[in-house]
């Protein structure tokens, strides 16, 4: 009886700590998502692509045009998750920014619940969810400000991204996989639901779907390695879900996966040699080289998370946790191969490798905690379990303090609760007052990246144009149009081809020849921002 009471009390404490922490994290994300929205302070942030998709799709749910350009083209952002969100935006009538805030809160709840369900089931420990939430979010260095990064200070910014939604669904898929493997009898609805979940994951974010699928398949292999029939049955469900994803009507998953799109081949020396570019042109954005493949940056940004690599190796020798090492190895392989052979978005697999490293740390903490509990030596148990809790507490305190400082400095006037105005949002709002929904703006992609989230369309967008056939030609045309050495005849051909209603460029882009040409063919619109804005006659 005493043992049972102790077990119940320990479960209550462990679960209570997890939910207190989870509420705090979701609350912080909600504060940002519904009040500050720090991610919208960056002109090149991916959030503008997602906001534009939500706005454009909500206006025409069943026959959408390309959200940025208004062309009869699809978008890889037309996913099941975002269909639900666009439907919510249309029905609720709230602003696209309020809808995105609600999405961020919803996906953060999905994430913490997915972590709870999976880690408690896999590690068979009441403490595992609490360990996992702290380690996943807080055991880092300075981290990466990138999609698929899940450190606390990054998660606050990217909670509403499709990659975060599918990352959360990945933990739910792992939990469901364990249920299918460990329960003797399940209804057909559960098998069908599992298949649909795999399909939704693939269509919603194919890159994260690789992580989810490899993890699920290897879970099946390790859980059912002695049952060939179950292996085939459950593996068939995963494959069927992948095939089902190909039936999604809004864009072709297989067309995206097997499309010869050089924009996806970044960070690859072999690709540079093929196209004859310099070593400095290796990355689509220069900072990617520093972010992902410079060892000094790796140590600084990864920090204690890099110890997860050692943890993964050690887990390979623990029979019950070998799945962690196997998935970790599979996830790091594309990242490493990408250094010598082209792998689309291979640099991003680093984050999935870190996930498994963090989960391996959770496995180590669980093993030590169990050993302390079973040792029968009260002082030893107190020392070991106390040390684990103190280390987790230090990690949590450090990450929260660092996040508060960086958050306040980046988006507020020195205090987390004292918000400064968002000049970028105000700029777009002012420009949008001079536009109609059907207007097309010829603008530098970075200058106008977020403009379609407010009003109008653009000739070419900074990102989100993978399924627009002439996307590279459009971007090249913009470079020619704004080049100070271009002739008016070149600009005239571009205007005749794309028929914009407006021209927009920043003061940094301005040159005498460009301004003179725009004043000749258009009328200047007076705006308070640092922009040159013209409506064509």
C-alpha positions, 0 to 999 in steps of 0.5 A: 500500500505504501509503495502504491501511495508513493508511486501515485504521489510521484506520478502526481508531482511529475505530471503536475510539474510538466503541466505547470511548465507547459502552461507557462510555455504556451502562455508565453507563446500566446502572449507573443502570438496575440499581442507582440508577434515579434516574428513580423518585425523581420522583412525577410521572415517566413511568416509573411509567406504564411500570412499571405497564404492564409489571406489568399486561401481564405478568399477562395477556399476551393479554387485558390490562385497563387497567393503572392502573384495571383497567377493560376498556379498552386502553392506548396503551402496549400496544405491540410493544416492550412486549409483548416486555418484558412477556413477558420479565418474565413468563418471567424472574420478576424484579421489574418494576424489574429488568426495566425496568433490563434494558430501559434497557440493551437500548434504549441498546445499540440506540441506539448501534448505530443511530447507528453503522450509520446515520451511517457509511453516510450520511456515508460516513465512518469518523469519523462515528459517533464525531462523532455520538455525542459531538455528539448526547449532549454538544453542549447547554446545560442541556437538557430533562428530558423524554421524547424528550430525548436529551442524556446526562444525560436519556438516563440517565433515559429510556433505558427509555421507549418514545420512546427505544426508537423513537428507536433504531429510527428510526436503524436504519430510516434505515440500512435505508432506505439499504441498500434504496436503494443495493443493487441486489438484496435478498431479499423477506424484507428488504423484508417486514422493512422494512415490519414495522419501520415498523409496529412503530415506528408502533404503539410510539410514534406521535409519534417515528414521524412523525420516523422516517417523514418521515426515511425517506421523504425519504431515499428521495426524495433517494437515488432522485430519478432512479428513479421506479419505485424511489421508488414501490416503496420509498415503497409499503413505508413506506405499507404498514408504516403501514397494517399498524400499524393491524392491531395487536390491542391498541389502534387506532393510527388511533383514537389518531391521529384521536381528539378528545383535548384532552389532546394539544392543549397549548401552543396559544393558539388552544385557550385561546381556544376553551375560554375559559381564561386565558393562564396556563392555556395549558399542561397543565403550567405549566413547558411554557411556560418549557421550550419557548417562552421564548427565554431558556430556549431559549438556556439549555437548547439552548445550542450545540445551537441552532447546529445550525439554522445547520448545517442551513441550510448543509447545504442547499447541500451536495448530498450532505447536503441530506436533513439540511436537509429533515428539519430543516425538516419537524420544526421546522414543527409546533413553530413552527405550534403557537404559533398553530394547534393541533398535538398535542404540537407542542412535542416536535417541537423535539427532532427538529429538534435531532436534525437540527441535531446531525447537520448538525454531524456533516456539517460535521465530516466535510466539514472532516475530509475536506478536511484529509485531502485537502489534502496539507498535513500541518500544515493537516490536523493543525490542522483534525483536531486542532481537531475532536477537541479541541472534541469532547473539551471537549464530552464532558468538560463534559457528563460533569462536569455530568451527574455533579454533577447526578446525584449531587445529585439521587439520591445522597448527594453521590457517584455511587456512594453511593446514598441510599434512595428514599423514594418507592419505600419509601412505595409498598412500604409502602402496597402491603403493605395491598393486594391485586391487585383492590383499587381506591384512590381517591386524588389522581392524583399521590399514587398515580401509581406505586402500581399498579406495586406493587399494586392499581389506582386510580380515575384515573391521572395519565397513561396514560388516553387510551383510557379513555372516562370519564377526564375524568369520573373526574379531575373526580370526584377533584378534587371528592372532595378539595376542602375545600369539597365536601359529604359528599353529593358524596363519597358519590356518588363512592364509590358510583359507583366503589366503591373499597376504599381511600382515600389522600391526602397530608397536603398534601391533608388537610382536617378535613371530608375526614378526618372523612368518611373516618373515618366510612366507613372504618378508618384504616391506620397507615403511617409515611409522610406519608399518610392511608390508609383501608380502607372498611368 
